[in-house]
Amino acid sequence: MRVPKKPILGIHVHPLGVRAIEARGAWSSPQFANAREVPLPAGAIDAGRIMQPDALVAALRELVGPVDGPTDVVMSISARGVMTHVIEAPPAPDAEMRTVIEGELEHYHIVTTANNAIDYLRLQQRDGNRTDPSPQVLVSAAEQSLVDGYCDAAERAGLRLVGLEPELLAMYRLAAQEAGQIEAAIAVTVGSEQTELAVTSQGAIRLYRRIDVGARQLVGAQPGLSADPLTGPVVQTGPGFNVVSAMNLATELRRSLDYYGSQFPEAVKPENVVLVVQDAELAGLADWLGNTLRLPVTLASPQILSDGAAPGESNCRYAAAAGLAMHNLASHPNTVPRFDLAKRNRAADAVEFERRKLVGALAISIAAVAAGVIIAVAVGIHANVVQAAVSQQKQSIAGLQQQRGAEVARAQHEDSLSKALAGQGYPLPWVMDAVAQSMAEKAGLSDARLDPGAKLVLTGDAATNQAVIQTLEHLRDSTQLQGASLDSFDSTNEQHQKQVVHFQISAYLAGAPAATVGGVKQGG
């Protein structure tokens, strides 16, 4: 019987807390379930930057709970920490498009790509039934240090990060599902401090822009606030509305529609608005915008299943988390952005550590075989070669016998060491298996040596200091080893400023009279 694939968990990192939800099914009919939320202390997240990493890690662990193995998650990064821009890019094959985009961003001084993580979507233009690439590209970029903070928090929480996506683009995914059924529409996603607008035609984005009006300006009464600090006293037209900010939003919507009409005069004019919000106080904004713009406005929010697996209450608080959970749903349209700002982090880690683990596995295999089979084979090979040479070259028999004696003596010494250790009850193959299982996920071996005193010296590399500590703790917990200690470690920076920690750990085989290990020697 086939085991159902575990759904990906969408985690929305919000200044007030972390929200999570699961999505099942396909793009056309997703099902949302297991919504939950864990609060964060004030100031833990500021402008998208993680200010209290330990608090975020603790909240993520509580959010996921005890599970068997790592959980696959797609996390959000705040709109304040992300630059979203539409640029004109010259024609180029798909394989070369990233290089072209990075060159354009550098040329116009939009971002420095060496210090930023980017992802992009080539916008499409449709002419009847034909879809052609547009010269326009939707680009998102964030500081690499900001992205590294989210990746590190996910790793420390025991999560497998399969995507890091801007929160407003995740919310657009809910709007796109609704707008895809309309010939022409305008999608409006309202974040904490910004709103993004996307004009779509037959499901494809034709215009995308950001405006500086968000929930902070629109909601009249947030926790701890009696009035909006940017616009003064709150004037309400419904539950918690600031009418001045709402009118600003409506004005920008009209300007976007007028600009779209001027740029695409032959295109169908959008006559429907799809609104996505993440604050319950803004649920009534759809009716207000509809009356103001004189256009039908639909509020798109996830329908969360209750415990009885029946359609539950629509909850806009989980809009961003739901969009993130839809990241890998089957039949996801290629016209809808599916960004991953952590792509560079995972690619670099995968290439580097797969190579290192391969080298480590080879070293361990050689060490294990050398302790037994290779010694016996080497003795036989050298003895046969020397004996044949003696019979064929009788004139130099004395020199050959001396050479043979030296080879046999060395082989016998190695054989004696192996037999002595085996005679003392050391199961060498099991020891090497225990070493391989003790390696942390982001650590690998480059060399392994065993001396006559049953001391095993391991040399390797890791991505973080934490990986070295985890490896040392696993070796100390192994029943095949004793007295594991960290002899030395030092860190260096490689390409893209990735840290590599070089380490040496020594341990004695279980049952050996282990010597006292000195202090740690640290290099810079």
N, C-alpha and C positions, 0 to 999 in steps of 0.2 A: 504494500500500500504506500502510495506516495505521501510524504510528509509535507503539509502546506508550508509555503515559504513565509517566514516571519516578516510581518509588515515593518516598514521603516518608520521610526518615530520622528515626528516633526517637533523640534524644540525651539520655541520663540523666547529669546533672551530679551527681557523687557526691563527698564529701570526699576520697576516695582517687584519683579519676580520672574520666574521661568515657567512657561506654560507648555504643555506637551499634549499631543493627540496622535492617534494612529489612523491610517487610511488604508482601506482594502478595496479590492475590485479594480475596475478599469477607469480610464479618464472620463468616459461618458456617464458613468454612474458610480462615483466613489461613495464609500460608506465610512463614516468617521465614528470612532469609539475610544473609550478609555481616556477621556480628557481629564487632566489634573493640573494643579498649579502649586508651586512652592514659592513663598515670598522671599525677597532679598532685602538685606538691610539697606537703609538710606545711604546713597553715595556709592554703592557697590559697582554700578555702571554709570558712567558719565560721558555723554556725547558719543556713545558707542564704545568707549574705551573701558576695559576691565580695570577698575581701581582696587578691588578687593578679590584677588584670585581665589583665596581659600574659601571665602563665602560662596562664590559661584560654584566651585567644585563640590562643596558640601550640599548645595541646593540641587545640583545635577544628580548626585548620588541618591539623595532622598527622592527625587522625582522619578528616577528609573526603578529604584528598589533593588532587592536581591534577585539576580537573574543568573542563569547558567551561561557563561561565556559572554563576550562583549556584545553590546546592543548597537545595531546600525542606526545612526541618527543623521538628520539634516538639521543644522542649526542656522539661526538667523544672526545677522550682524546689523546693527542699527543704521538707519538711513543717514544719521548725522556723521557716521564714520565712513560713508561710501559716496564717491562721486559717480553720478550716472549722467551720461552725456551721449548725444547723437552726433556722429561725425561723418563727413564725406570721405570715403576711402576709394582709391583708384582700383580698377579691376585687377583681380589676382586669383589664382587657384586657391581652393580651400586649404591646401597644405601650406601655403605661403601667407595666408591671410593674417595670422597672428603677428608675424614679423612686420607686415605692412602696417598694421594698426599701431603696433608699438612705435614704429617710425613716425607715424602721423602725430601720435600723442607727444612724442619728444619734440617734433618739429614746431608744433604750435604751443609748446610749453604748458600743456594741459596737466600732465603728470610726468614724473621721472620713473620710467618703467622698471629701472633697476631696484628701486626702493618700494615698489607697489606691486600688489597682486591684481591682475586684471582678468576679465572674461568678457565675452562679446557675443552678439547675435547679429548676423547679417539680415537686415530687414528685407522683406519681399514685396514685390508689386505684382498685382494680378490684373490681367487683361483678359476678361472672359474666363475661359477654362484654363488659360496658360498662366503659370507662375514663374516669374523671372527674378533673379537677384537684383536688389536695389543697390545703388552706390552708397546708401546710408547704412551705418552700423551703430547698433546700440551697445555702448561700452559701460561697464561698471569697474571701478578701481578703488582699492583701499590700501592704506599703508601696510607694508609687509609685517611690521612690528605689531600692528593691530590684529592682523590675521593670525600671526604666531601665538598671540595670547589666547585666542579662541581654540586653536588647535591644541595648545598645551593643556587648557582646562578640560577639554574633552578627553584627552589621553589620561590625565590624572584621575578623572572620574570613571575610568574603565569603559569609555564609549568608543566605538569605531565611527569616526566622522567620515561620512560618504559625500557630504556636500556642505558648503558654507555659503549662504545666499543672502543678498540684501532683503530686509524684511518687506519693503514695499513691492519688490518684484515677486516675492512669495504670495503676497496678498493679491497681486494682479492675476495670479493663476486662478483664483476663485472667480474674478471678474471675467477672465478670458473664457472660462467654461460657459458662462452665461452669454457673453457677447458673441461667442462663436456661432450661436444660433440666430444671430441678427445680421442682416446684410451690412449695416454700418452702424457703429455705436461708439460712445466715448466712455472709457473705463476710468473711474476715479477711485484711487486708493488713498485713504487718509491715515497717516502715521502720527507719531507723537508730536512732531514739530514741522513736518513737511507733508505735502500731498503731491502725488504724481498722477499725471493725466496721460492717457493713451487713446488716440483715435484709431479704431480698427475698421478694416474693410474685409469682409468675408473671413474673419478670424485672424488676419495678418495686421501687424502694427504698421500704421502709416505715419503717425506723428506721436512723439513722446516728449514730455517736458515735466519739470518739477517746479513747484511754487512753494513759497515759505509761509504756508498756512497749514496748521496741523491741529491735533486734538487739544494741545495746550492753549491755543488761541480760541478754538471753537467751544470748548466745554467751559461753562461759566463757573462751575463749582467743582474743582478737583480737591482731593484730600489735602487739607492744610492750606487751601487758597480760598479767599473770599471774593477775589476779583482777579481778572487777568492782568498781570503786571505790565503787559505790552500795550494794551488798548484801554486801560483804565476801568471804570465801573462796568459791570456786566449788565447788558440789556437782553432779556430773555424773550424768545418767541415760542418756546417749548421747554421741555425738560432740560435745563442747563445750557441753553443756547446763548452764544454771544452774536447778536444780530450783525454787528459791524464786521466781524471776521467771516461770518457766513456770507454776507454780501460781497466781501472781497473774493471769496471762493467762487461765487456765482459769476462775478465779473471776469475772473480768469477763465472760467469755462466758456463764456461767450467769446472772449478774445481768441481762445484756442479754436473754437468752431469757425470764427471768421477767418483766421489765418489758414486753417485747413482748406476752406473754400477758395481762398486766393491761390494757394499752391497747387490744389488739385481741382480745378474748375469743372472737369468732366466727371469727377467721382460722385458717388451717391452721398448726399449730405446726411451725416449722422442725426437721427431723430430719436435715439434712445440713449439713456444714461444708465450705466451699471455702477453702483456705489458699493465700496467695501470699507468698513470701519472696524476698529478693534476696541472701541469703548461703548459700553451699553448706553451711555448718555446720548450718543450720537445716532442711535437707531432711528429716531424720528427725523433725522436730517434728510432722508430720502423724500418724504412728503413735502418738506419745506422747499427743497431744490426743485421738485416737480412743479410746485405752484409758482416759484419765482422764474424758472426758465421756460415754463409752459411746455415741458417735455416729459414723457413718461420716464420715471426713475425707478429702477429695481435695486433693492438691497440684497446683495449676494453674501450669504454667510453659511457656515457648515451646519448641516443637519446631523446632530450627534445622536447616535443610537443609545437608548437607555439599556439598563441591565437585561431587560426582556427582549432585546434585539429588535425593538420596534422603533420607528422614527421618533426621535426625541425633540426637545426644544431647540430651536435655532439659537446659537450662541455666538454673537459676533466677537466676543472676547478671544476666541480661539481662531480667528480668521487667519492670522499670520502662521500659527502653528499648523493649521489645516493645509494651507498652501505649501508649506515646507514638506508635510507628509505626502503630498501629491507629486513630489519631485520625481519619483521613479515609477509612477503608475504606468501600467500597460497602455499603449496607444496614445502616449503623450504627444501632442502636436509639435512639429518642428518649428512652427511659427510662434510658439510661446517660449519666452526665455527660460532656460534651465541652467542658471549660472552656478559656478563653484569657484569661489575665490581661494580655496585651499588646495587647488589642483597642483600648483607648483610644489607645495609642501609634501604631498603624498608621492608625487612622481620622484622627487629627489630622494626621499626616504626609501622608496621601493627599490630603486636602482642600486643605491649605495649598500643597503643592508642585505639585499639578496646576494650581492657579490661577496660581501664579507661572510655571510653565513655559509656560502658555498666553500670559501677558503677554509673556514673553521671546520666544516664537516669533513673536508678532505684531510686536514691535519689530524683530526681525531681518529679517522679511519686508519691513516698511516700509523699512528701511534699504537692503536690496538693490534693491528696485524703485525707490526714490528715486534711486539712483545711475545709473539708465538710463531706463526707460520713462516714469516719472512726469515727469521733466524735459522730455522731448520733447512729451508730451501737454500739459503745462502751458503750454509756449511756444505751441503751436498754439491752445489754447483762448483764452489771453489775447490773442493777435494777432487772432483772428477777432472776439472781442467788441469790441475797441477799434476795429477797422476798420469794423464794422457801426455802432457808435455815431458814428463820424466822418461817415459818409454820412447818417445820420438827424438829426444835430444839427450842421448846418453852422455855426450861430451860435456854438457853443462849440468849434470845431475846434482852436483853438490850445491850450486847456486839455486837451482829450482827447489831442492829439498829445504833449503833455508827459507825461501819465500813461502813455500807451502806451510812450513812450521809456523811462520808468523801469522799467516791468514787463519790457520786452524786455531791458534792461540787466541786471536781476537774474537773469532766466532764463538769459541768455547766460553770466553768471558761473558759475551752477551747472552749466550744460552744459559750460563750459570745464573746470571742476574734474573732472567725471566723465570727459570725453574725455582730459584730461591724465593722470589716473590710469590709464585704460584704455590710453592710448598708451604708457605706461611699462611695460606688461605686467602690470598688476595684475588678476587674474581675480576681480572683486568677488563674483559669485554663489558661486564656490568658497570664497572667504574666509568668507562668511556660513555656508555649510554646515560648514566646519571649526570655526567658533565654536560652532555648535549641537551638534556631536559632541563637543566638548571639555567640555561641562557635566557635572559630576559628578551622580550619581543624585539627590542631595538638594540641588541648587543650581539656581537659575533666574535669568533675566535680566529686568530691568524697563526697560532703556534701552540703546541702542547708538548711538554718534556717531562720524563720520569727519571729520577736519579736512583742510585742504589739504596738510599735510605728511605725508599717508598714515598718520596716527596714529589708531588705533581705540580708543575709550574705552568700556568695558563696565561697567554698573552692575547689581547684582542682589542676591539674598538667598540664604542657605543655612541649613540646620538645625544644622550643626556647623562648627567651625573646620577639621576634617579635610576636609569637602566643599569649602571654599574652596581649601585647599592642593591637593587633587586637581585642581580646575578649573584652577588656575594652572599645575600641572605639565603637564596635557594641552595647554594653550595653548602652553607652551614647547616641547612636542614636535611641534606642528603645523608642517608644511612651508609653510603659507600665511602664517605670522606669524613675527615675530622680536622679541626684546627685551621679552617679556611681563613685567610687573612689577605687584606689588600696591601700589596707590596709598594705599588706606585701607580700614579695616574697623572695625566696632563691633558689639556684641551687645546685644540687648534681650530681655526676657522677655515673652511674650504669654500668652494664656489657658492655664490648667493648667500655668503655669510652663515653657512650651516656649521654648527659646532660639532666637532668630532672629539670624543674623549678616549684617549689611549690608556689602557690599564694593564696591570699584571697582578694576578691573584695566585697564591700558592696554598696548597692543602696537602695533607698526608692521607694515605690510604687508611681506611678504617682498620684499627687494630695496631697501627704503626706507632712507635714511640715518638710522637711529634715534638719537634724542637720549638722553643719559645720564639714567636715571630716578633720582629722589631716593629717600630712605628711606621706610619705611612709617610712615604716620600712623595710630595706633590710638586709637579712642575707647572709652569705658567705658559 
